[in-house]
Amino acid sequence: MLILEGLDSLPDPRLRHGIATWGVFDGVHRGHQKVLAKLTSWAGTSPSVVVTFRRHPAEVLYGRDVPLVV
């Protein structure tokens, strides 16, 4: 696993042809496990990338308190 923070840290050559998913991964429960399994299945030998957020987008954009699954 490679953890990158910010767009400036993207290593373009390695991720140019990868498969990505994004969401609020607030714990790797069964639903997220299915998403990750499908992601790696589709990616095959290409890089698979998960984009997640520190804070839920609804919290940042609308000031709403969003309960997370942890």
C-alpha positions, 0 to 999 in steps of 0.5 A: 500500500502506498499512502499519498497526501495531496495531488502533488504527491501523485507519482504519475507514471505508476498510476497513469493506467490504474483503476481507482475507487473513492469514498469515505472508507470509515472502516473496512466492513463487509461492504467496503471489502466487496468494493476493494475485491471488485477493484483489485479484480478489475485492476488485474496487474494494473495498480489499484487505488483507493481515494478516501477523505479525512472528513466526510464531504457532507461535513466539509461542504454542508457542516452536517454531522455524519456518523461514521462506521468504525 
